[in-house]
Amino acid sequence: MNSWINLDALWGIVVVGLVAGAGLPALFALGLRALNPSARPAGRSAVTGPPAAVGPVGYAVAVLCFATVVAAIAWGIFVIVNHS
């Protein structure tokens, strides 16, 4: 253990930073993707026919993703406000 750097705390900060900095936006993007099942892959022309409807599984995945993101934000605000 280095007397100047607490490596345990540093690793904790890196892990939380990766989860909050990359994981939550990725989870939000997954929720948005679940609400748009008719998205075309890159390079395809216009889709013919009516767009596909979002099914109950898509809504459930989106709600779960968005609820997790909102819970993480609420937990972060709670920790900041109640820090003593």
C-alpha positions in Angstrom: 0.0 0.0 0.0 1.3 3.4 -1.0 1.3 5.9 1.8 0.2 8.7 -0.6 -2.4 6.9 -2.6 -5.2 4.7 -1.2 -5.6 2.1 -4.0 -8.8 0.6 -2.5 -10.5 4.0 -2.6 -9.1 4.7 -6.1 -10.5 1.4 -7.5 -13.9 2.2 -5.9 -14.0 5.6 -7.5 -13.1 4.1 -10.9 -15.8 1.4 -10.7 -18.5 3.8 -9.7 -17.4 6.3 -12.4 -17.6 3.6 -15.1 -21.0 2.4 -13.9 -22.5 5.9 -13.5 -20.6 7.4 -16.4 -21.1 4.7 -19.0 -23.6 2.2 -17.6 -26.5 4.6 -17.0 -26.4 6.3 -20.4 -26.1 2.8 -22.0 -29.1 1.6 -20.0 -31.1 4.7 -21.1 -30.2 4.1 -24.7 -31.3 0.5 -24.3 -34.7 1.7 -23.0 -35.0 4.1 -26.0 -34.2 1.2 -28.4 -36.8 -1.0 -26.8 -39.4 1.7 -27.6 -38.4 1.8 -31.2 -38.5 -1.7 -32.6 -38.9 -0.6 -36.2 -35.5 1.1 -36.4 -33.7 0.3 -39.6 -30.1 -0.9 -39.8 -27.7 1.5 -41.3 -27.7 1.6 -45.1 -31.3 0.4 -45.6 -33.8 2.3 -47.6 -37.2 3.4 -46.3 -39.3 0.7 -44.7 -42.4 -0.3 -46.7 -45.7 -0.8 -44.9 -46.8 0.5 -41.5 -44.3 0.7 -38.7 -44.2 -2.1 -36.2 -45.9 -1.5 -33.0 -44.1 -1.7 -29.7 -45.1 -4.9 -27.9 -45.6 -5.4 -24.2 -42.1 -6.8 -23.8 -40.6 -3.6 -25.3 -42.6 -1.5 -22.9 -41.5 -3.6 -20.0 -37.9 -3.4 -20.9 -38.1 0.3 -21.4 -39.9 0.9 -18.1 -37.3 -1.3 -16.3 -34.4 0.6 -17.9 -35.9 4.0 -17.2 -36.8 3.1 -13.6 -33.3 2.0 -13.0 -31.8 5.2 -14.3 -34.3 7.3 -12.3 -33.6 5.3 -9.1 -29.8 5.8 -9.6 -30.3 9.5 -10.0 -32.6 9.7 -6.9 -30.1 7.7 -4.9 -27.3 10.0 -6.0 -29.3 13.1 -4.9 -30.2 11.4 -1.6 -26.5 10.7 -0.9 -25.4 14.2 -1.7 -28.2 15.9 0.3 -27.8 13.6 3.4 -24.0 13.7 3.4 -22.9 14.9 6.8 
